[in-house]
Amino acid sequence: MKPGDPIPAVLGTDHHGQLHQASDYAGRKLIIYFYPKDNTPGCTAEACSLSEGYGELRRAGYALLGVSKDSAASHTRFAEKYSLPFPLIADVDHTLQEAFGVWREKKMAGRTYMGTVRTTFVVNEQGVVTHVIDKVNTKDHARQILELVDLVSATNPPSL
């Protein structure tokens, strides 16, 4: 998926059992971030960064959804452990990841396998992708998003 593409009609079911659809976000801006696995160092850093910046993202008018192939039970434990205030979609069959093009062949330690490529999509009020972040700064991802969409004011410079 690239800027200008509409998001799929069905986004999936979160760890609370709630179905999310693109129509639920009509007229609202949305950030959808895809991550490989709950409770791993990079994914935890990313989720905590987004949790810390959640208020600022919401004030800027954004809803936020996290997506991985983990189960709803795994997502529930992850969300509770780190007090994550946003829904996590359990995409166990990687349907949504495939639709967004983030379920791809990966290589690690000489092994080739299919997995989630960490990627964030910014979506406008019409359900169309406006930005794609494929080089995610896991430790400061909320700030990275805010800077990308020009929402950080000059009086609030990014932390280094």
PABALO-349057 format. One record per residue: residue number from 0; z, x, y of N, C-alpha, C, O in turn; residue in one letter. Coordinates in steps of 0.02 Angstrom, whole numbers, m for minus. Atoms other than C-alpha are relative to their C-alpha. Example, Ala and Ser with C-alpha at 12.3 -4.5 7.8 and 13.67 -1.06 7.14 Angstrom:
+-----+--------+--------+--------+--------+--------+--------+--------+--------+--------+--------+--------+--------+----+
!   i !    nc3 !    nc1 !    nc2 !   cac3 !   cac1 !   cac2 !    cc3 !    cc1 !    cc2 !    oc3 !    oc1 !    oc2 ! aa !
+-----+--------+--------+--------+--------+--------+--------+--------+--------+--------+--------+--------+--------+----+
!   0 !      0 !     45 !    m59 !    390 !    615 !   m225 !      0 !     45 !     60 !     33 !     97 !     59 !  A !
!   1 !     m3 !    m42 !    m59 !    357 !    684 !    m53 !     37 !    m39 !     55 !     45 !    m14 !    110 !  S !
+-----+--------+--------+--------+--------+--------+--------+--------+--------+--------+--------+--------+--------+----+
END
This chain:
+-----+--------+--------+--------+--------+--------+--------+--------+--------+--------+--------+--------+--------+----+
!   i !    nc3 !    nc1 !    nc2 !   cac3 !   cac1 !   cac2 !    cc3 !    cc1 !    cc2 !    oc3 !    oc1 !    oc2 ! aa !
+-----+--------+--------+--------+--------+--------+--------+--------+--------+--------+--------+--------+--------+----+
!   0 !      0 !     43 !    m58 !      0 !      0 !      0 !      0 !     45 !     62 !     32 !     97 !     63 !  M !
!   1 !      7 !    m40 !    m61 !    m44 !     64 !    173 !      7 !    m46 !     61 !      4 !   m107 !     54 !  K !
!   2 !     m3 !     42 !    m60 !    m26 !      6 !    353 !    m59 !    m47 !      5 !   m116 !    m28 !     m8 !  P !
!   3 !     52 !     51 !     m5 !   m122 !   m155 !    380 !     m2 !    m46 !    m61 !    m32 !    m99 !    m59 !  G !
!   4 !     m1 !     40 !     62 !    m91 !   m220 !    202 !     56 !    m51 !      3 !    111 !    m36 !     26 !  D !
!   5 !    m53 !     50 !      5 !      5 !   m383 !    177 !     44 !     15 !    m61 !     20 !     40 !   m112 !  P !
!   6 !    m44 !    m10 !     58 !    157 !   m373 !     64 !     m9 !    m56 !    m50 !    m34 !   m110 !    m32 !  I !
!   7 !      7 !     53 !     51 !    159 !   m471 !   m100 !     43 !    m61 !     16 !     94 !    m56 !     50 !  P !
!   8 !    m35 !     62 !    m13 !    216 !   m652 !    m95 !     70 !      0 !    m32 !    118 !    m25 !     m2 !  A !
!   9 !    m64 !     m3 !     35 !    356 !   m621 !   m222 !     25 !     72 !      1 !    m10 !    118 !    m21 !  V !
!  10 !    m29 !    m66 !     m5 !    471 !   m474 !   m192 !     48 !     16 !    m57 !     59 !     74 !    m73 !  L !
!  11 !    m44 !    m11 !     57 !    592 !   m498 !   m336 !     69 !    m29 !     10 !     83 !    m60 !     61 !  G !
!  12 !    m67 !     27 !      1 !    770 !   m545 !   m378 !     51 !     56 !     12 !     47 !    109 !    m18 !  T !
!  13 !    m49 !    m52 !    m16 !    918 !   m451 !   m306 !     60 !     m2 !    m47 !     63 !    m42 !    m94 !  D !
!  14 !    m58 !     m7 !     43 !   1084 !   m402 !   m384 !     49 !    m58 !      5 !     97 !    m61 !    m33 !  H !
!  15 !    m39 !     61 !     m4 !   1160 !   m568 !   m329 !    m36 !    m59 !    m34 !    m10 !   m115 !    m36 !  H !
!  16 !     39 !     52 !     32 !   1026 !   m666 !   m423 !    m44 !    m40 !     47 !    m73 !    m90 !     27 !  G !
!  17 !     41 !     36 !    m49 !    936 !   m719 !   m264 !    m72 !     26 !     m1 !    m84 !     86 !      1 !  Q !
!  18 !     71 !    m16 !     m3 !    746 !   m724 !   m266 !    m20 !     13 !     72 !     m2 !    m26 !    117 !  L !
!  19 !     25 !    m17 !    m67 !    665 !   m640 !   m115 !    m76 !     m7 !     m1 !   m110 !     19 !    m45 !  H !
!  20 !     72 !      9 !     m7 !    492 !   m692 !    m59 !    m21 !     21 !     71 !     20 !     19 !    117 !  Q !
!  21 !     25 !    m20 !    m66 !    384 !   m633 !     85 !     12 !    m56 !     51 !     28 !    m42 !    109 !  A !
!  22 !     m8 !     57 !    m46 !    397 !   m808 !    160 !     72 !     m4 !     27 !     83 !    m32 !     81 !  S !
!  23 !    m69 !     m1 !    m24 !    587 !   m784 !    175 !      7 !     41 !     63 !     53 !     31 !    102 !  D !
!  24 !     m3 !    m46 !    m56 !    551 !   m650 !    305 !    m52 !    m14 !     53 !    m62 !     26 !     99 !  Y !
!  25 !     50 !     19 !    m50 !    414 !   m740 !    403 !     34 !     m3 !     68 !     85 !    m35 !     77 !  A !
!  26 !    m28 !     m2 !    m68 !    445 !   m707 !    587 !     54 !     52 !      9 !     83 !     57 !     63 !  G !
!  27 !    m51 !    m53 !     m3 !    565 !   m564 !    546 !    m31 !     66 !    m22 !    m77 !     67 !    m63 !  R !
!  28 !     22 !    m66 !     21 !    538 !   m378 !    530 !     41 !     20 !    m61 !     98 !      0 !    m70 !  K !
!  29 !    m30 !    m17 !     64 !    579 !   m300 !    362 !    m12 !     73 !    m17 !    m66 !    100 !     m5 !  L !
!  30 !      7 !    m67 !     28 !    611 !   m129 !    289 !     12 !     m6 !    m75 !     62 !    m34 !    m96 !  I !
!  31 !     m6 !      0 !     73 !    582 !   m110 !    102 !      0 !     74 !    m21 !    m49 !    109 !    m10 !  I !
!  32 !     m2 !    m69 !     22 !    639 !     55 !     30 !      5 !      3 !    m76 !     44 !    m32 !   m107 !  Y !
!  33 !      3 !    m10 !     72 !    599 !    111 !   m147 !     34 !     67 !    m16 !     21 !    117 !     16 !  F !
!  34 !    m36 !    m60 !     20 !    712 !    237 !   m233 !      2 !      5 !    m76 !      0 !    m47 !   m110 !  Y !
!  35 !      4 !     m9 !     73 !    716 !    311 !   m409 !     57 !    m28 !    m41 !     45 !    m62 !    m91 !  P !
!  36 !    m54 !     19 !     46 !    891 !    277 !   m476 !     67 !     m5 !     36 !     84 !     37 !     78 !  K !
!  37 !    m68 !      9 !    m27 !   1063 !    210 !   m430 !     44 !     60 !    m19 !     36 !     90 !    m72 !  D !
!  38 !    m52 !    m49 !     13 !   1206 !    334 !   m418 !    m24 !     72 !    m13 !     11 !    110 !    m45 !  N !
!  39 !     22 !    m70 !      3 !   1102 !    493 !   m409 !     10 !     29 !     71 !     12 !    m10 !    119 !  T !
!  40 !    m18 !    m28 !    m65 !   1135 !    615 !   m266 !    m47 !    m20 !     57 !    m23 !    m43 !    110 !  P !
!  41 !     47 !     17 !    m54 !    977 !    584 !   m163 !     m1 !    m74 !     15 !     m4 !    m94 !     73 !  G !
!  42 !      2 !     73 !    m10 !    975 !    397 !   m190 !     65 !    m25 !     32 !     64 !    m72 !     71 !  C !
!  43 !    m64 !     18 !    m30 !   1160 !    384 !   m146 !      1 !     19 !     73 !     23 !    m20 !    116 !  T !
!  44 !      2 !    m22 !    m70 !   1135 !    486 !     13 !    m44 !    m47 !     41 !    m26 !    m65 !     98 !  A !
!  45 !     46 !     44 !    m36 !    988 !    375 !     62 !     33 !    m69 !     12 !     31 !    m95 !     68 !  E !
!  46 !    m32 !     66 !     m6 !   1082 !    212 !     28 !     57 !      2 !     50 !     66 !    m45 !     89 !  A !
!  47 !    m56 !     m6 !    m47 !   1235 !    273 !    123 !    m24 !      9 !     72 !      6 !    m19 !    118 !  C !
!  48 !     28 !     m7 !    m67 !   1129 !    326 !    272 !    m23 !    m68 !     26 !    m10 !    m86 !     83 !  S !
!  49 !     24 !     66 !    m21 !   1048 !    154 !    276 !     59 !    m48 !     12 !     56 !    m90 !     57 !  L !
!  50 !    m59 !     41 !     m9 !   1218 !     72 !    257 !     33 !     15 !     68 !     53 !    m30 !    104 !  S !
!  51 !    m30 !    m20 !    m64 !   1288 !    172 !    404 !    m42 !    m23 !     60 !    m14 !    m40 !    112 !  E !
!  52 !     45 !     21 !    m55 !   1136 !    128 !    511 !    m19 !    m73 !     m2 !    m60 !    m95 !     38 !  G !
!  53 !     20 !     70 !     11 !   1126 !    m52 !    451 !      9 !    m43 !     63 !    m34 !    m83 !     79 !  Y !
!  54 !    m12 !     39 !    m61 !   1203 !   m126 !    609 !    m54 !     12 !     53 !    m78 !    m34 !     84 !  G !
!  55 !     51 !    m17 !    m49 !   1080 !    m34 !    720 !    m68 !    m27 !    m21 !   m107 !    m50 !     21 !  E !
!  56 !     63 !     27 !     26 !    933 !    m84 !    609 !     m2 !    m76 !     11 !    m53 !   m104 !     31 !  L !
!  57 !     m3 !     73 !     m9 !    990 !   m266 !    615 !     m6 !    m19 !     74 !    m41 !    m67 !     91 !  R !
!  58 !      5 !     14 !    m72 !   1012 !   m261 !    805 !    m72 !      9 !     24 !    m94 !    m24 !     72 !  R !
!  59 !     70 !    m10 !    m17 !    833 !   m198 !    812 !    m45 !    m54 !    m32 !   m106 !    m54 !    m23 !  A !
!  60 !     37 !     57 !     27 !    782 !   m355 !    716 !    m25 !      8 !    m71 !    m66 !    m31 !    m94 !  G !
!  61 !     24 !    m13 !     68 !    758 !   m282 !    542 !     47 !    m27 !    m54 !    108 !    m20 !    m49 !  Y !
!  62 !    m34 !     14 !     63 !    809 !   m353 !    374 !    m15 !     61 !    m44 !    m62 !     98 !    m31 !  A !
!  63 !      7 !    m59 !     42 !    827 !   m222 !    235 !      7 !    m18 !    m73 !     53 !    m54 !    m92 !  L !
!  64 !     m3 !      9 !     72 !    790 !   m224 !     49 !     m9 !     68 !    m34 !    m53 !    106 !    m15 !  L !
!  65 !      9 !    m59 !     42 !    815 !    m83 !    m76 !    m29 !    m21 !    m66 !    m15 !    m76 !    m90 !  G !
!  66 !     32 !     17 !     64 !    712 !    m78 !   m236 !      0 !     60 !    m46 !    m18 !    115 !    m26 !  V !
!  67 !      9 !    m50 !     52 !    725 !     21 !   m396 !     m8 !    m35 !    m67 !     m2 !    m96 !    m72 !  S !
!  68 !     10 !     28 !     66 !    694 !     m3 !   m581 !     66 !    m15 !    m36 !     66 !    m39 !    m93 !  K !
!  69 !    m65 !     12 !     31 !    881 !    m15 !   m616 !     14 !    m75 !     m6 !    m15 !   m116 !     29 !  D !
!  70 !    m18 !     70 !     13 !    958 !   m176 !   m681 !     43 !    m29 !     56 !     70 !      8 !     97 !  S !
!  71 !    m43 !     33 !    m49 !   1050 !   m303 !   m576 !     72 !     23 !     m9 !    108 !     32 !     41 !  A !
!  72 !    m69 !    m23 !     13 !   1213 !   m247 !   m659 !     11 !     70 !     30 !     63 !     83 !     60 !  A !
!  73 !     m4 !    m67 !    m29 !   1179 !    m66 !   m609 !      2 !     m4 !     76 !     42 !     30 !    108 !  S !
!  74 !      1 !      9 !    m73 !   1137 !   m121 !   m432 !     67 !    m27 !     26 !     91 !     m5 !     78 !  H !
!  75 !    m64 !     28 !    m21 !   1297 !   m222 !   m421 !     53 !     54 !      3 !     91 !     59 !     51 !  T !
!  76 !    m48 !    m55 !      1 !   1403 !    m72 !   m471 !    m13 !     48 !     57 !     34 !     70 !     91 !  R !
!  77 !     19 !    m47 !    m53 !   1308 !     40 !   m350 !     18 !    m28 !     69 !     48 !      6 !    111 !  F !
!  78 !    m14 !     33 !    m64 !   1322 !    m84 !   m205 !     75 !     m5 !     13 !     98 !      6 !     69 !  A !
!  79 !    m72 !      6 !     m8 !   1507 !   m112 !   m236 !     33 !     68 !     12 !     76 !     75 !     55 !  E !
!  80 !    m29 !    m67 !     m6 !   1547 !     73 !   m255 !     m8 !     28 !     70 !     37 !     61 !     96 !  K !
!  81 !     14 !    m28 !    m66 !   1468 !    116 !    m87 !     m1 !    m53 !     56 !    m22 !    m38 !    112 !  Y !
!  82 !     m4 !     55 !    m49 !   1495 !    m52 !      3 !    m67 !    m10 !     36 !    m69 !    m15 !     98 !  S !
!  83 !     67 !      9 !    m29 !   1308 !    m75 !     30 !     m7 !    m72 !     24 !      5 !   m119 !    m15 !  L !
!  84 !      2 !     67 !    m28 !   1280 !   m225 !    145 !    m68 !    m36 !     m7 !    m77 !    m90 !     21 !  P !
!  85 !     67 !     29 !      5 !   1098 !   m260 !     97 !    m17 !    m11 !    m74 !     12 !     21 !   m118 !  F !
!  86 !     19 !     16 !     69 !   1015 !   m332 !    m59 !    m39 !     57 !    m33 !    m77 !     94 !     m1 !  P !
!  87 !     37 !    m48 !     41 !    950 !   m220 !   m199 !    m40 !    m40 !    m52 !    m11 !    m76 !    m92 !  L !
!  88 !     44 !     35 !     47 !    800 !   m287 !   m297 !     m1 !     38 !    m66 !    m13 !     98 !    m68 !  I !
!  89 !      3 !    m29 !     67 !    807 !   m257 !   m484 !    m71 !     m9 !    m27 !    m89 !    m61 !    m54 !  A !
!  90 !     71 !      1 !     20 !    625 !   m215 !   m522 !     m8 !     36 !    m67 !    m44 !     86 !    m72 !  D !
!  91 !     m3 !    m34 !     64 !    654 !   m171 !   m705 !    m68 !      8 !    m34 !    m79 !     55 !    m72 !  V !
!  92 !     67 !     m6 !     30 !    473 !   m202 !   m755 !    m49 !     34 !     49 !   m109 !     36 !     36 !  D !
!  93 !     36 !    m36 !    m54 !    414 !   m106 !   m598 !    m61 !    m36 !     28 !   m108 !     m4 !     50 !  H !
!  94 !     55 !     40 !    m27 !    299 !   m249 !   m545 !     m9 !     12 !     75 !    m64 !     24 !     99 !  T !
!  95 !      4 !    m10 !    m73 !    342 !   m230 !   m360 !    m18 !     72 !     17 !    m56 !     85 !     63 !  L !
!  96 !     16 !    m70 !    m12 !    336 !    m41 !   m370 !    m75 !     13 !    m11 !   m106 !     51 !     27 !  Q !
!  97 !     71 !     m7 !     12 !    161 !    m52 !   m443 !    m40 !    m31 !     57 !    m90 !     m3 !     79 !  E !
!  98 !     35 !     33 !    m55 !    107 !   m175 !   m308 !     m1 !     42 !     63 !    m50 !     43 !    100 !  A !
!  99 !     m4 !    m43 !    m59 !    165 !    m54 !   m173 !    m28 !     70 !    m13 !    m35 !    110 !     34 !  F !
! 100 !     29 !    m65 !     15 !     90 !     96 !   m264 !     49 !     57 !     m5 !     30 !    115 !      3 !  G !
! 101 !    m50 !    m52 !      4 !    253 !    190 !   m286 !     21 !     16 !    m72 !     61 !     62 !    m83 !  V !
! 102 !    m13 !    m14 !     71 !    261 !    183 !   m477 !    m57 !     46 !    m22 !   m113 !     23 !    m34 !  W !
! 103 !     53 !    m49 !     12 !    166 !    342 !   m517 !     22 !     54 !    m50 !     80 !     60 !    m68 !  R !
! 104 !    m14 !    m56 !     44 !    153 !    490 !   m632 !     36 !     54 !     41 !     16 !     71 !     96 !  E !
! 105 !    m40 !    m52 !    m32 !    282 !    622 !   m590 !      7 !     58 !    m50 !     m2 !     50 !   m110 !  K !
! 106 !    m10 !    m58 !     43 !    316 !    796 !   m656 !     66 !     33 !     18 !     81 !     42 !     77 !  K !
! 107 !    m62 !    m37 !    m10 !    482 !    883 !   m679 !     15 !     42 !    m61 !     12 !     18 !   m118 !  M !
! 108 !    m17 !    m47 !     54 !    530 !   1034 !   m783 !    m53 !      1 !    m54 !    m37 !      2 !   m114 !  A !
! 109 !     55 !     m3 !     48 !    359 !   1037 !   m865 !    m14 !    m65 !    m37 !    m56 !    m67 !    m81 !  G !
! 110 !      7 !     65 !     33 !    373 !    855 !   m917 !    m35 !    m49 !     48 !    m20 !    m50 !    107 !  R !
! 111 !     35 !     51 !    m39 !    257 !    716 !   m857 !     25 !    m69 !    m22 !     32 !    m83 !    m82 !  T !
! 112 !    m26 !     66 !     14 !    323 !    539 !   m844 !    m17 !    m47 !     58 !    m36 !    m24 !    112 !  Y !
! 113 !     10 !     50 !    m52 !    304 !    377 !   m745 !     68 !    m12 !     34 !    119 !    m17 !      1 !  M !
! 114 !    m62 !     12 !    m37 !    432 !    348 !   m608 !    m14 !    m23 !     71 !    m71 !    m29 !     92 !  G !
! 115 !      3 !     24 !    m69 !    469 !    288 !   m433 !     m5 !     58 !     48 !     35 !    105 !     46 !  T !
! 116 !      7 !    m50 !    m54 !    408 !    393 !   m287 !     38 !    m29 !     60 !     21 !    m83 !     85 !  V !
! 117 !    m42 !     23 !    m56 !    538 !    377 !   m149 !    m44 !    m13 !     62 !    m76 !     33 !     88 !  R !
! 118 !     44 !     20 !    m55 !    448 !    282 !    m10 !     31 !    m59 !     37 !     63 !   m102 !      6 !  T !
! 119 !    m24 !     56 !    m40 !    494 !    164 !    133 !    m58 !    m32 !     37 !   m101 !      3 !     64 !  T !
! 120 !     51 !     39 !    m34 !    385 !     27 !    206 !     32 !    m41 !     55 !     83 !    m74 !     45 !  F !
! 121 !    m22 !     40 !    m56 !    410 !    m51 !    377 !    m52 !    m56 !      6 !   m112 !    m44 !      8 !  V !
! 122 !     42 !     60 !      1 !    341 !   m229 !    386 !     13 !    m41 !     63 !     70 !    m49 !     84 !  V !
! 123 !     m7 !     40 !    m62 !    307 !   m335 !    541 !     16 !    m73 !    m15 !     23 !    m93 !    m73 !  N !
! 124 !    m19 !     71 !      5 !    346 !   m519 !    573 !    m52 !    m41 !    m37 !    m37 !    m97 !    m60 !  E !
! 125 !     53 !     35 !     36 !    180 !   m570 !    493 !     m5 !     22 !    m73 !    m50 !      0 !   m109 !  Q !
! 126 !      1 !    m22 !     69 !    220 !   m483 !    328 !    m51 !     54 !    m14 !    m76 !     60 !    m71 !  G !
! 127 !     51 !    m53 !      7 !    101 !   m338 !    358 !     34 !     68 !     10 !     75 !     77 !     55 !  V !
! 128 !    m28 !    m68 !     m4 !    147 !   m155 !    328 !    m25 !     33 !     65 !    m84 !     33 !     80 !  V !
! 129 !     17 !    m35 !    m61 !    153 !    m59 !    492 !      9 !     76 !     m6 !    m27 !    115 !     25 !  T !
! 130 !    m14 !    m71 !     10 !    225 !    109 !    435 !     18 !     13 !    m73 !     48 !    m29 !   m106 !  H !
! 131 !    m19 !    m22 !     67 !    244 !    204 !    272 !     33 !     69 !      8 !      3 !    114 !     38 !  V !
! 132 !    m35 !    m65 !     m1 !    372 !    344 !    255 !      1 !     27 !    m71 !     35 !     m1 !   m114 !  I !
! 133 !      0 !    m29 !     67 !    336 !    453 !    105 !     36 !     67 !     m3 !     44 !     96 !    m57 !  D !
! 134 !    m42 !    m60 !     m3 !    436 !    605 !    162 !     68 !    m23 !     27 !     82 !    m14 !     87 !  K !
! 135 !    m64 !     30 !    m19 !    607 !    524 !    164 !     54 !     52 !      9 !     64 !     95 !    m33 !  V !
! 136 !    m58 !    m41 !    m13 !    754 !    613 !    242 !     60 !    m40 !    m27 !     86 !    m83 !      8 !  N !
! 137 !    m51 !     42 !     33 !    885 !    545 !    121 !     67 !      1 !     37 !    102 !    m50 !     37 !  T !
! 138 !    m65 !     m5 !    m34 !   1035 !    606 !    224 !      1 !    m35 !     68 !     55 !    m49 !     93 !  K !
! 139 !      3 !     30 !    m67 !    976 !    528 !    388 !    m58 !    m50 !      4 !    m95 !    m51 !     53 !  D !
! 140 !     59 !     44 !      5 !    853 !    393 !    335 !      0 !    m56 !     53 !    m53 !    m73 !     79 !  H !
! 141 !     m2 !     53 !    m51 !    913 !    257 !    454 !    m26 !     27 !     67 !    m67 !     m6 !     99 !  A !
! 142 !     23 !    m31 !    m62 !    887 !    373 !    603 !    m75 !     14 !     m4 !   m112 !      4 !     45 !  R !
! 143 !     71 !    m14 !      9 !    717 !    425 !    532 !    m42 !    m63 !     12 !    m94 !    m60 !     45 !  Q !
! 144 !     35 !     64 !     m9 !    662 !    242 !    527 !      1 !    m20 !     73 !    m50 !    m38 !    102 !  I !
! 145 !     m6 !     20 !    m70 !    728 !    205 !    700 !    m43 !     43 !     46 !    m74 !     17 !     92 !  L !
! 146 !     43 !    m44 !    m41 !    640 !    355 !    774 !    m74 !    m17 !    m10 !   m112 !    m18 !     37 !  E !
! 147 !     70 !     16 !     16 !    478 !    309 !    687 !    m24 !    m62 !     38 !    m80 !    m64 !     64 !  L !
! 148 !     20 !     63 !    m33 !    476 !    135 !    761 !     23 !     m2 !     72 !     25 !    m56 !    103 !  V !
! 149 !    m17 !     m7 !    m71 !    532 !    198 !    932 !     57 !    m45 !     22 !     54 !    m75 !     76 !  D !
! 150 !    m57 !     43 !    m17 !    697 !    106 !    931 !     61 !     39 !     24 !    109 !      8 !     47 !  L !
! 151 !    m57 !    m39 !    m22 !    814 !    249 !    972 !     m8 !     13 !     74 !    m59 !     40 !     96 !  V !
! 152 !      6 !     m9 !    m73 !    849 !    253 !   1157 !     11 !     73 !     18 !     40 !    112 !    m21 !  S !
! 153 !     m7 !    m68 !    m24 !    843 !    413 !   1258 !     74 !     18 !     10 !     92 !     77 !      9 !  A !
! 154 !    m71 !    m13 !     m9 !   1030 !    395 !   1286 !     37 !     10 !    m66 !     96 !     26 !    m67 !  T !
! 155 !    m30 !     m7 !     66 !   1063 !    402 !   1100 !    m43 !     48 !    m41 !    m77 !     26 !    m87 !  N !
! 156 !     44 !    m47 !     35 !    976 !    562 !   1040 !     19 !      6 !    m74 !     77 !     m5 !    m93 !  P !
! 157 !    m14 !     m7 !     72 !    959 !    592 !    853 !     49 !     57 !    m14 !     48 !    108 !     21 !  P !
! 158 !    m45 !    m53 !     21 !   1094 !    693 !    768 !    m39 !     49 !    m43 !    m84 !     29 !    m80 !  S !
! 159 !     36 !    m52 !     39 !   1036 !    857 !    692 !     42 !     24 !    m57 !     20 !     68 !    m95 !  L !
+-----+--------+--------+--------+--------+--------+--------+--------+--------+--------+--------+--------+--------+----+
END
